[in-house]
């Protein structure tokens, strides 16, 4: 069995066991273990998988650890500070979030790899993915922790649901976007040249579309299936009830949008990896 598969299976068994014991005993002291296992399992698994596929003498285990932990924490801290200062509810809120989070992850990647003498596109993809997955792990632990608290008290079920959903979506989120940006950055020699700027803006747009997909799906659903009485309620600032059919349309549109965004990002990453195979041999060894 491959290392990444072994890590995932062992971690999954331990996480499920911790959830079951926590639910059985009601021991709140086990909640941090549930949060950490559920938030870090998928990101760590994909970092190990990426390392195995793009192994390079310049991408050491120590450098991976620095990218995941230091890069991830710096990214989360930087995003939290900038978003608290700059983000206000508005039409462009999701665009700003995308620009900020992709910007701090790229800056974190540049920081943790500043001492690298030689850089290949494949190195940038692996280390960029590692920073992105580190960011995703720490961010998911925060979301899971917040999901624990409800109006009716602590909810282990809501925590688990949050971790399952974010775990499923993790491979096509932060790690994928930063892998693309990292590959292009390293292909440019670690300098912020025009291809890097355009890539940064592109992955930020994908990020913004991803975050705003719920709102986009709601808007499209209303345009396609909205009733006059629903628009009348919206005009006076009231939230109308929705029909069962509208709920189905919204769900289908939301997931379809996320799938399209993911496919675009995966195709982009594949193009970046294709360019890595055309690099001089000295960079790919």
Phi and psi in degrees as GROMACS dihedral restraints (atoms count N, CA, C in turn):
[ dihedral_restraints ]
;  ai    aj    ak    al  type     phi  dphi    fc
    3     4     5     6     1   -66.4    20    10
    4     5     6     7     1   152.3    20    10
    6     7     8     9     1   -56.5    20    10
    7     8     9    10     1   -42.2    20    10
    9    10    11    12     1   -65.9    20    10
   10    11    12    13     1   -36.8    20    10
   12    13    14    15     1   -69.0    20    10
   13    14    15    16     1   -39.2    20    10
   15    16    17    18     1   -64.8    20    10
   16    17    18    19     1   -42.7    20    10
   18    19    20    21     1   -61.2    20    10
   19    20    21    22     1   -44.4    20    10
   21    22    23    24     1   -64.7    20    10
   22    23    24    25     1   -46.7    20    10
   24    25    26    27     1   -65.9    20    10
   25    26    27    28     1   -44.4    20    10
   27    28    29    30     1   -63.6    20    10
   28    29    30    31     1   -45.1    20    10
   30    31    32    33     1   -63.9    20    10
   31    32    33    34     1   -39.7    20    10
   33    34    35    36     1   -64.1    20    10
   34    35    36    37     1   -43.5    20    10
   36    37    38    39     1   -62.0    20    10
   37    38    39    40     1   -43.7    20    10
   39    40    41    42     1   -65.7    20    10
   40    41    42    43     1   -39.2    20    10
   42    43    44    45     1   -65.7    20    10
   43    44    45    46     1   -46.1    20    10
   45    46    47    48     1   -61.1    20    10
   46    47    48    49     1   -43.1    20    10
   48    49    50    51     1   -61.6    20    10
   49    50    51    52     1   -40.0    20    10
   51    52    53    54     1   -67.1    20    10
   52    53    54    55     1   -40.3    20    10
   54    55    56    57     1   -62.5    20    10
   55    56    57    58     1   -45.0    20    10
   57    58    59    60     1   -63.8    20    10
   58    59    60    61     1   -46.6    20    10
   60    61    62    63     1   -64.6    20    10
   61    62    63    64     1   -39.3    20    10
   63    64    65    66     1   -63.3    20    10
   64    65    66    67     1   -44.7    20    10
   66    67    68    69     1   -66.3    20    10
   67    68    69    70     1   -38.1    20    10
   69    70    71    72     1   -69.6    20    10
   70    71    72    73     1   -42.6    20    10
   72    73    74    75     1   -96.1    20    10
   73    74    75    76     1   -19.2    20    10
   75    76    77    78     1    68.5    20    10
   76    77    78    79     1    22.6    20    10
   78    79    80    81     1   -82.3    20    10
   79    80    81    82     1   104.5    20    10
   81    82    83    84     1   -66.6    20    10
   82    83    84    85     1   -18.0    20    10
   84    85    86    87     1   -66.4    20    10
   85    86    87    88     1   -19.4    20    10
   87    88    89    90     1   -85.7    20    10
   88    89    90    91     1   -10.1    20    10
   90    91    92    93     1   -58.3    20    10
   91    92    93    94     1   -44.3    20    10
   93    94    95    96     1   -57.9    20    10
   94    95    96    97     1   -34.5    20    10
   96    97    98    99     1   -65.8    20    10
   97    98    99   100     1   -41.4    20    10
   99   100   101   102     1   -61.5    20    10
  100   101   102   103     1   -45.3    20    10
  102   103   104   105     1   -61.7    20    10
  103   104   105   106     1   -48.4    20    10
  105   106   107   108     1   -68.4    20    10
  106   107   108   109     1   -46.4    20    10
  108   109   110   111     1   -61.6    20    10
  109   110   111   112     1   -47.1    20    10
  111   112   113   114     1   -66.3    20    10
  112   113   114   115     1   -32.4    20    10
  114   115   116   117     1   -83.4    20    10
  115   116   117   118     1   -31.0    20    10
  117   118   119   120     1  -100.1    20    10
  118   119   120   121     1   -16.1    20    10
  120   121   122   123     1   -59.7    20    10
  121   122   123   124     1   -54.8    20    10
  123   124   125   126     1   -68.3    20    10
  124   125   126   127     1   -46.1    20    10
  126   127   128   129     1   -57.7    20    10
  127   128   129   130     1   -44.2    20    10
  129   130   131   132     1   -64.9    20    10
  130   131   132   133     1   -40.9    20    10
  132   133   134   135     1   -59.3    20    10
  133   134   135   136     1   -44.2    20    10
  135   136   137   138     1   -72.8    20    10
  136   137   138   139     1   -28.6    20    10
  138   139   140   141     1   -65.5    20    10
  139   140   141   142     1   -44.6    20    10
  141   142   143   144     1   -63.2    20    10
  142   143   144   145     1   -40.4    20    10
  144   145   146   147     1   -62.8    20    10
  145   146   147   148     1   -46.4    20    10
  147   148   149   150     1   -63.8    20    10
  148   149   150   151     1   -39.0    20    10
  150   151   152   153     1   -63.1    20    10
  151   152   153   154     1   -41.4    20    10
  153   154   155   156     1   -66.8    20    10
  154   155   156   157     1   -32.7    20    10
  156   157   158   159     1   -83.7    20    10
  157   158   159   160     1   -28.4    20    10
  159   160   161   162     1  -120.4    20    10
  160   161   162   163     1    39.4    20    10
  162   163   164   165     1   -61.1    20    10
  163   164   165   166     1   134.6    20    10
  165   166   167   168     1  -146.9    20    10
  166   167   168   169     1   144.9    20    10
  168   169   170   171     1   -62.5    20    10
  169   170   171   172     1   -19.1    20    10
  171   172   173   174     1   -85.9    20    10
  172   173   174   175     1   -20.1    20    10
  174   175   176   177     1   -97.6    20    10
  175   176   177   178     1    87.4    20    10
  177   178   179   180     1   -87.3    20    10
  178   179   180   181     1   166.2    20    10
  180   181   182   183     1   -62.3    20    10
  181   182   183   184     1   -39.2    20    10
  183   184   185   186     1   -61.6    20    10
  184   185   186   187     1   -42.3    20    10
  186   187   188   189     1   -68.5    20    10
  187   188   189   190     1   -36.1    20    10
  189   190   191   192     1   -62.6    20    10
  190   191   192   193     1   -43.3    20    10
  192   193   194   195     1   -61.6    20    10
  193   194   195   196     1   -44.0    20    10
  195   196   197   198     1   -62.5    20    10
  196   197   198   199     1   -42.0    20    10
  198   199   200   201     1   -64.9    20    10
  199   200   201   202     1   -42.2    20    10
  201   202   203   204     1   -70.6    20    10
  202   203   204   205     1   -52.2    20    10
  204   205   206   207     1   -81.0    20    10
  205   206   207   208     1   -58.1    20    10
  207   208   209   210     1   -67.4    20    10
  208   209   210   211     1   -48.0    20    10
  210   211   212   213     1   -62.1    20    10
  211   212   213   214     1   -43.3    20    10
  213   214   215   216     1   -63.8    20    10
  214   215   216   217     1   -45.4    20    10
  216   217   218   219     1   -67.3    20    10
  217   218   219   220     1   -44.0    20    10
  219   220   221   222     1   -61.1    20    10
  220   221   222   223     1   -39.1    20    10
  222   223   224   225     1   -63.7    20    10
  223   224   225   226     1   -45.7    20    10
  225   226   227   228     1   -64.7    20    10
  226   227   228   229     1   -43.5    20    10
  228   229   230   231     1   -65.0    20    10
  229   230   231   232     1   -44.8    20    10
  231   232   233   234     1   -63.3    20    10
  232   233   234   235     1   -42.9    20    10
  234   235   236   237     1   -64.2    20    10
  235   236   237   238     1   -41.4    20    10
  237   238   239   240     1   -62.0    20    10
  238   239   240   241     1   -44.3    20    10
  240   241   242   243     1   -65.3    20    10
  241   242   243   244     1   -50.1    20    10
  243   244   245   246     1   -65.4    20    10
  244   245   246   247     1   -39.4    20    10
  246   247   248   249     1   -68.7    20    10
  247   248   249   250     1   -34.7    20    10
  249   250   251   252     1   -68.5    20    10
  250   251   252   253     1   -29.8    20    10
  252   253   254   255     1   -84.4    20    10
  253   254   255   256     1   -36.3    20    10
  255   256   257   258     1  -108.2    20    10
  256   257   258   259     1   -25.2    20    10
  258   259   260   261     1   -89.2    20    10
  259   260   261   262     1   126.1    20    10
  261   262   263   264     1  -132.3    20    10
  262   263   264   265     1   149.8    20    10
  264   265   266   267     1   -54.5    20    10
  265   266   267   268     1   121.2    20    10
  267   268   269   270     1  -166.2    20    10
  268   269   270   271     1   175.7    20    10
  270   271   272   273     1   -66.0    20    10
  271   272   273   274     1   -32.9    20    10
  273   274   275   276     1   -95.2    20    10
  274   275   276   277     1    12.4    20    10
  276   277   278   279     1   -57.6    20    10
  277   278   279   280     1   -45.1    20    10
  279   280   281   282     1   -67.7    20    10
  280   281   282   283     1   -34.4    20    10
  282   283   284   285     1   -64.0    20    10
  283   284   285   286     1   -43.5    20    10
  285   286   287   288     1   -63.9    20    10
  286   287   288   289     1   -40.5    20    10
  288   289   290   291     1   -61.1    20    10
  289   290   291   292     1   -44.8    20    10
  291   292   293   294     1   -60.6    20    10
  292   293   294   295     1   -45.6    20    10
  294   295   296   297     1   -63.0    20    10
  295   296   297   298     1   -42.9    20    10
  297   298   299   300     1   -67.6    20    10
  298   299   300   301     1   -51.0    20    10
  300   301   302   303     1   -68.7    20    10
  301   302   303   304     1   -40.1    20    10
  303   304   305   306     1   -69.6    20    10
  304   305   306   307     1   -32.2    20    10
  306   307   308   309     1   -67.3    20    10
  307   308   309   310     1   -44.8    20    10
  309   310   311   312     1   -70.3    20    10
  310   311   312   313     1   -32.9    20    10
  312   313   314   315     1   -67.8    20    10
  313   314   315   316     1   -40.9    20    10
  315   316   317   318     1   -65.5    20    10
  316   317   318   319     1   -40.4    20    10
  318   319   320   321     1   -64.3    20    10
  319   320   321   322     1   -40.1    20    10
  321   322   323   324     1   -63.5    20    10
  322   323   324   325     1   -39.9    20    10
  324   325   326   327     1   -62.4    20    10
  325   326   327   328     1   -44.2    20    10
  327   328   329   330     1   -62.3    20    10
  328   329   330   331     1   -36.6    20    10
  330   331   332   333     1   -68.1    20    10
  331   332   333   334     1   -48.6    20    10
  333   334   335   336     1   -75.2    20    10
  334   335   336   337     1   -13.7    20    10
  336   337   338   339     1  -112.5    20    10
  337   338   339   340     1    16.7    20    10
  339   340   341   342     1   -64.9    20    10
  340   341   342   343     1   -21.9    20    10
  342   343   344   345     1   -96.2    20    10
  343   344   345   346     1     4.2    20    10
  345   346   347   348     1   -74.4    20    10
  346   347   348   349     1   127.6    20    10
  348   349   350   351     1   -81.2    20    10
  349   350   351   352     1   -41.4    20    10
  351   352   353   354     1  -119.0    20    10
  352   353   354   355     1   143.1    20    10
  354   355   356   357     1  -136.2    20    10
  355   356   357   358     1   131.8    20    10
  357   358   359   360     1  -115.8    20    10
  358   359   360   361     1   157.2    20    10
  360   361   362   363     1   -56.9    20    10
  361   362   363   364     1   -41.7    20    10
  363   364   365   366     1   -62.1    20    10
  364   365   366   367     1   -38.6    20    10
  366   367   368   369     1   -60.9    20    10
  367   368   369   370     1   -42.8    20    10
  369   370   371   372     1   -65.2    20    10
  370   371   372   373     1   -37.1    20    10
  372   373   374   375     1   -64.3    20    10
  373   374   375   376     1   -47.9    20    10
  375   376   377   378     1   -65.5    20    10
  376   377   378   379     1   -47.5    20    10
  378   379   380   381     1   -71.7    20    10
  379   380   381   382     1   -35.2    20    10
  381   382   383   384     1   -64.6    20    10
  382   383   384   385     1   -43.4    20    10
  384   385   386   387     1   -60.8    20    10
  385   386   387   388     1   -38.5    20    10
  387   388   389   390     1   -64.6    20    10
  388   389   390   391     1   -44.7    20    10
  390   391   392   393     1   -61.1    20    10
  391   392   393   394     1   -44.1    20    10
  393   394   395   396     1   -63.2    20    10
  394   395   396   397     1   -42.4    20    10
  396   397   398   399     1   -69.3    20    10
  397   398   399   400     1   -33.7    20    10
  399   400   401   402     1   -63.4    20    10
  400   401   402   403     1   -43.8    20    10
  402   403   404   405     1   -58.2    20    10
  403   404   405   406     1   -46.2    20    10
  405   406   407   408     1   -63.0    20    10
  406   407   408   409     1   -39.6    20    10
  408   409   410   411     1   -64.3    20    10
  409   410   411   412     1   -48.1    20    10
  411   412   413   414     1   -68.7    20    10
  412   413   414   415     1   -37.0    20    10
  414   415   416   417     1   -66.0    20    10
  415   416   417   418     1   -43.0    20    10
  417   418   419   420     1   -64.1    20    10
  418   419   420   421     1   -36.6    20    10
  420   421   422   423     1   -62.9    20    10
  421   422   423   424     1   -35.2    20    10
  423   424   425   426     1   -67.7    20    10
  424   425   426   427     1   -43.5    20    10
  426   427   428   429     1   -63.1    20    10
  427   428   429   430     1   -41.9    20    10
  429   430   431   432     1   -64.5    20    10
  430   431   432   433     1   -41.5    20    10
  432   433   434   435     1   -62.6    20    10
  433   434   435   436     1   -43.3    20    10
  435   436   437   438     1   -65.9    20    10
  436   437   438   439     1   -34.7    20    10
  438   439   440   441     1   -67.2    20    10
  439   440   441   442     1   -20.4    20    10
  441   442   443   444     1   -65.1    20    10
  442   443   444   445     1   -30.5    20    10
  444   445   446   447     1   -96.2    20    10
  445   446   447   448     1   123.0    20    10
  447   448   449   450     1  -129.6    20    10
  448   449   450   451     1   173.2    20    10
  450   451   452   453     1   -63.9    20    10
  451   452   453   454     1   -23.4    20    10
  453   454   455   456     1   -97.3    20    10
  454   455   456   457     1     8.7    20    10
  456   457   458   459     1   112.3    20    10
  457   458   459   460     1  -161.9    20    10
  459   460   461   462     1   -73.5    20    10
  460   461   462   463     1   137.2    20    10
  462   463   464   465     1  -126.1    20    10
  463   464   465   466     1   100.5    20    10
  465   466   467   468     1   -65.4    20    10
  466   467   468   469     1   -36.0    20    10
  468   469   470   471     1   -61.5    20    10
  469   470   471   472     1   -43.5    20    10
  471   472   473   474     1   -67.4    20    10
  472   473   474   475     1   -36.9    20    10
  474   475   476   477     1   -61.7    20    10
  475   476   477   478     1   -47.5    20    10
  477   478   479   480     1   -64.0    20    10
  478   479   480   481     1   -42.3    20    10
  480   481   482   483     1   -60.4    20    10
  481   482   483   484     1   -42.8    20    10
  483   484   485   486     1   -62.0    20    10
  484   485   486   487     1   -43.4    20    10
  486   487   488   489     1   -68.9    20    10
  487   488   489   490     1   -37.6    20    10
  489   490   491   492     1   -63.8    20    10
  490   491   492   493     1   -46.4    20    10
  492   493   494   495     1   -63.9    20    10
  493   494   495   496     1   -46.8    20    10
  495   496   497   498     1   -68.3    20    10
  496   497   498   499     1   -32.7    20    10
  498   499   500   501     1   -65.2    20    10
  499   500   501   502     1   -40.8    20    10
  501   502   503   504     1   -64.6    20    10
  502   503   504   505     1   -38.6    20    10
  504   505   506   507     1   -87.2    20    10
  505   506   507   508     1   -14.1    20    10
  507   508   509   510     1   -54.5    20    10
  508   509   510   511     1   -44.2    20    10
  510   511   512   513     1   -60.6    20    10
  511   512   513   514     1   -23.5    20    10
  513   514   515   516     1  -111.9    20    10
  514   515   516   517     1    25.4    20    10
  516   517   518   519     1  -116.7    20    10
  517   518   519   520     1  -121.9    20    10
  519   520   521   522     1   -54.1    20    10
  520   521   522   523     1   -45.4    20    10
  522   523   524   525     1   -61.8    20    10
  523   524   525   526     1   -41.0    20    10
  525   526   527   528     1   -66.4    20    10
  526   527   528   529     1   -46.2    20    10
  528   529   530   531     1   -64.5    20    10
  529   530   531   532     1   -42.8    20    10
  531   532   533   534     1   -74.6    20    10
  532   533   534   535     1   -26.0    20    10
  534   535   536   537     1   -62.6    20    10
  535   536   537   538     1   -43.2    20    10
  537   538   539   540     1   -61.8    20    10
  538   539   540   541     1   -50.3    20    10
  540   541   542   543     1   -62.8    20    10
  541   542   543   544     1   -40.6    20    10
  543   544   545   546     1   -65.0    20    10
  544   545   546   547     1   -40.7    20    10
  546   547   548   549     1   -62.6    20    10
  547   548   549   550     1   -44.2    20    10
  549   550   551   552     1   -68.2    20    10
  550   551   552   553     1   -38.0    20    10
  552   553   554   555     1   -61.2    20    10
  553   554   555   556     1   -46.1    20    10
  555   556   557   558     1   -71.4    20    10
  556   557   558   559     1   -31.9    20    10
  558   559   560   561     1   -63.7    20    10
  559   560   561   562     1   -27.7    20    10
  561   562   563   564     1   -90.5    20    10
  562   563   564   565     1    13.3    20    10
  564   565   566   567     1    76.2    20    10
  565   566   567   568     1    19.4    20    10
  567   568   569   570     1    80.9    20    10
  568   569   570   571     1     8.6    20    10
  570   571   572   573     1  -103.1    20    10
  571   572   573   574     1   149.7    20    10
  573   574   575   576     1   -84.3    20    10
  574   575   576   577     1    71.1    20    10
  576   577   578   579     1   -89.3    20    10
  577   578   579   580     1   177.6    20    10
  579   580   581   582     1   -57.3    20    10
  580   581   582   583     1   -44.1    20    10
  582   583   584   585     1   -58.8    20    10
  583   584   585   586     1   -34.6    20    10
  585   586   587   588     1   -68.9    20    10
  586   587   588   589     1   -42.1    20    10
  588   589   590   591     1   -61.5    20    10
  589   590   591   592     1   -46.7    20    10
  591   592   593   594     1   -64.3    20    10
  592   593   594   595     1   -38.9    20    10
  594   595   596   597     1   -65.5    20    10
  595   596   597   598     1   -42.8    20    10
  597   598   599   600     1   -58.2    20    10
  598   599   600   601     1   -44.6    20    10
  600   601   602   603     1   -66.4    20    10
  601   602   603   604     1   -36.7    20    10
  603   604   605   606     1   -67.3    20    10
  604   605   606   607     1   -47.1    20    10
  606   607   608   609     1   -69.6    20    10
  607   608   609   610     1   -30.0    20    10
  609   610   611   612     1   -64.8    20    10
  610   611   612   613     1   -37.9    20    10
  612   613   614   615     1   -66.0    20    10
  613   614   615   616     1   -43.6    20    10
  615   616   617   618     1   -59.5    20    10
  616   617   618   619     1   -42.2    20    10
  618   619   620   621     1   -61.1    20    10
  619   620   621   622     1   -46.3    20    10
  621   622   623   624     1   -63.1    20    10
  622   623   624   625     1   -42.7    20    10
  624   625   626   627     1   -63.8    20    10
  625   626   627   628     1   -39.5    20    10
  627   628   629   630     1   -60.7    20    10
  628   629   630   631     1   -49.9    20    10
  630   631   632   633     1   -66.1    20    10
  631   632   633   634     1   -32.6    20    10
  633   634   635   636     1   -94.0    20    10
  634   635   636   637     1     5.6    20    10
  636   637   638   639     1   -61.4    20    10
  637   638   639   640     1   -33.8    20    10
  639   640   641   642     1   -61.6    20    10
  640   641   642   643     1   -48.5    20    10
  642   643   644   645     1   -64.9    20    10
  643   644   645   646     1   -39.6    20    10
  645   646   647   648     1   -63.8    20    10
  646   647   648   649     1   -43.2    20    10
  648   649   650   651     1   -64.4    20    10
  649   650   651   652     1   -39.5    20    10
  651   652   653   654     1   -62.5    20    10
  652   653   654   655     1   -45.6    20    10
  654   655   656   657     1   -62.7    20    10
  655   656   657   658     1   -45.5    20    10
  657   658   659   660     1   -65.1    20    10
  658   659   660   661     1   -39.6    20    10
  660   661   662   663     1   -61.1    20    10
  661   662   663   664     1   -42.7    20    10
  663   664   665   666     1   -65.7    20    10
  664   665   666   667     1   -40.5    20    10
  666   667   668   669     1   -63.1    20    10
  667   668   669   670     1   -40.5    20    10
  669   670   671   672     1   -80.8    20    10
  670   671   672   673     1   -35.4    20    10
  672   673   674   675     1  -128.2    20    10
  673   674   675   676     1     5.1    20    10
  675   676   677   678     1   -63.5    20    10
  676   677   678   679     1   143.1    20    10
  678   679   680   681     1   -98.5    20    10
  679   680   681   682     1   152.6    20    10
  681   682   683   684     1   -54.5    20    10
  682   683   684   685     1   -39.9    20    10
  684   685   686   687     1   -67.6    20    10
  685   686   687   688     1   -27.7    20    10
  687   688   689   690     1   -70.7    20    10
  688   689   690   691     1   -42.3    20    10
  690   691   692   693     1   -66.0    20    10
  691   692   693   694     1   -35.0    20    10
  693   694   695   696     1   -63.1    20    10
  694   695   696   697     1   -41.3    20    10
  696   697   698   699     1   -67.0    20    10
  697   698   699   700     1   -39.0    20    10
  699   700   701   702     1   -63.5    20    10
  700   701   702   703     1   -37.0    20    10
  702   703   704   705     1   -65.0    20    10
  703   704   705   706     1   -26.7    20    10
  705   706   707   708     1   -99.4    20    10
  706   707   708   709     1    12.2    20    10
  708   709   710   711     1    83.6    20    10
  709   710   711   712     1    17.0    20    10
  711   712   713   714     1  -106.9    20    10
  712   713   714   715     1   146.9    20    10
  714   715   716   717     1   -90.3    20    10
  715   716   717   718     1   116.4    20    10
  717   718   719   720     1   -78.5    20    10
  718   719   720   721     1   156.3    20    10
  720   721   722   723     1   -69.1    20    10
  721   722   723   724     1   155.2    20    10
  723   724   725   726     1  -115.6    20    10
  724   725   726   727     1   154.1    20    10
  726   727   728   729     1   -84.2    20    10
  727   728   729   730     1   164.7    20    10
  729   730   731   732     1   -61.7    20    10
  730   731   732   733     1   -38.4    20    10
  732   733   734   735     1   -63.8    20    10
  733   734   735   736     1   -41.7    20    10
  735   736   737   738     1   -63.7    20    10
  736   737   738   739     1   -36.8    20    10
  738   739   740   741     1   -62.6    20    10
  739   740   741   742     1   -40.1    20    10
  741   742   743   744     1   -67.7    20    10
  742   743   744   745     1   -42.4    20    10
  744   745   746   747     1   -62.5    20    10
  745   746   747   748     1   -44.4    20    10
  747   748   749   750     1   -59.0    20    10
  748   749   750   751     1   -47.4    20    10
  750   751   752   753     1   -60.8    20    10
  751   752   753   754     1   -44.0    20    10
  753   754   755   756     1   -64.0    20    10
  754   755   756   757     1   -44.1    20    10
  756   757   758   759     1   -64.8    20    10
  757   758   759   760     1   -41.5    20    10
  759   760   761   762     1   -62.2    20    10
  760   761   762   763     1   -49.3    20    10
  762   763   764   765     1   -69.2    20    10
  763   764   765   766     1   -35.9    20    10
  765   766   767   768     1   -62.7    20    10
  766   767   768   769     1   -41.8    20    10
  768   769   770   771     1   -62.5    20    10
  769   770   771   772     1   -44.5    20    10
  771   772   773   774     1   -63.2    20    10
  772   773   774   775     1   -38.2    20    10
  774   775   776   777     1   -66.5    20    10
  775   776   777   778     1   -43.4    20    10
  777   778   779   780     1   -62.5    20    10
  778   779   780   781     1   -45.2    20    10
  780   781   782   783     1   -59.7    20    10
  781   782   783   784     1   -42.7    20    10
  783   784   785   786     1   -64.4    20    10
  784   785   786   787     1   -42.6    20    10
  786   787   788   789     1   -65.0    20    10
  787   788   789   790     1   -38.9    20    10
  789   790   791   792     1   -62.2    20    10
  790   791   792   793     1   -45.5    20    10
  792   793   794   795     1   -64.6    20    10
  793   794   795   796     1   -41.0    20    10
  795   796   797   798     1   -65.4    20    10
  796   797   798   799     1   -40.3    20    10
  798   799   800   801     1   -64.3    20    10
  799   800   801   802     1   -38.4    20    10
  801   802   803   804     1   -64.9    20    10
  802   803   804   805     1   -44.7    20    10
  804   805   806   807     1   -62.4    20    10
  805   806   807   808     1   -39.1    20    10
  807   808   809   810     1   -62.1    20    10
  808   809   810   811     1   -38.7    20    10
  810   811   812   813     1   -65.8    20    10
  811   812   813   814     1   -39.4    20    10
  813   814   815   816     1   -63.4    20    10
  814   815   816   817     1   -43.0    20    10
  816   817   818   819     1   -67.3    20    10
  817   818   819   820     1   -32.7    20    10
  819   820   821   822     1   -64.1    20    10
  820   821   822   823     1   -39.0    20    10
  822   823   824   825     1   -66.6    20    10
  823   824   825   826     1   -29.5    20    10
  825   826   827   828     1   -64.4    20    10
  826   827   828   829     1   -33.7    20    10
  828   829   830   831     1   -71.4    20    10
  829   830   831   832     1   -15.1    20    10
  831   832   833   834     1   -96.8    20    10
  832   833   834   835     1     3.0    20    10
  834   835   836   837     1   -73.4    20    10
  835   836   837   838     1   158.2    20    10
  837   838   839   840     1   -55.6    20    10
  838   839   840   841     1   146.0    20    10
  840   841   842   843     1   -58.2    20    10
  841   842   843   844     1   -30.4    20    10
  843   844   845   846     1   -63.4    20    10
  844   845   846   847     1   -27.8    20    10
  846   847   848   849     1   -84.5    20    10
  847   848   849   850     1   -24.4    20    10
  849   850   851   852     1   -97.2    20    10
  850   851   852   853     1    -0.5    20    10
